[in-house]
């Protein structure tokens, strides 16, 4: 009994990296204290609260470049007509499984560019979800897009 109590006391007093194992890299500026905690699975976290940000296949720059040259969403957008270089800001949630949900257009100067970004969000392949420690979490993203 005493031996078990001492082992539990030693385990609790060890830092988080010793409890989980060696070889874990912590992003700069992050605490190891959160590694042992489990984040709320239903909560939506801001981009500044996660350890690893969500990212689309090919990276965010690749996703934006593909969006600018995508023909599936461009057909409807081009038919509406738009000024060159109009800026649209959108917010959406990256779910734990990587799907994008709840797209909202926050700011836009051109209806066709707004529709193009909304279409791209709805038809996007699954992203790599955000993480806190090793746990996948729902993350709120905000992106700005300039129409070509």
C-alpha positions, 0 to 999 in steps of 0.5 A: 500500500505504501509502495503504491502511494509513493509511486502515485505521488512520484507520478503526479509530481513529474513534469508533463514531458516525463509522464508522456515520454521523450521526443515531444516537441513543444511549439515555442511559447507553449507550456508543457502543462497543457499536454496532460489535459484533454480539451473540450471536444465540443468547444470551438477554439480561436486560432491563437489558442491551438498549438498546431493551426489547421491547414489545407492539403498543400498549405494555405498559400496553395489553397488560395492559389488553387482558389484563384485558378479554380474553374468550378467556382469561377463560372458562377462568379465570372458571370456576375461581373466584378471589379478587379482585386476586390477583397473578401474576408470569410470565417469558418470552422474546421471540424475535428474530422477536417471538414469545413462548416459554418462559412460566413462572409464578414466583409466583401466588396463584390458579390461574385467574389463572395460567392466564389469564396463561399463555393470554395469553402463548401467544396474544399477537401478535408483539412488537417484539423487544429490540435491542442497537444495531441488532441484534434479540436474544432478551430475557428479560421478567418481568411481574406481573399483577393479576387484575381 
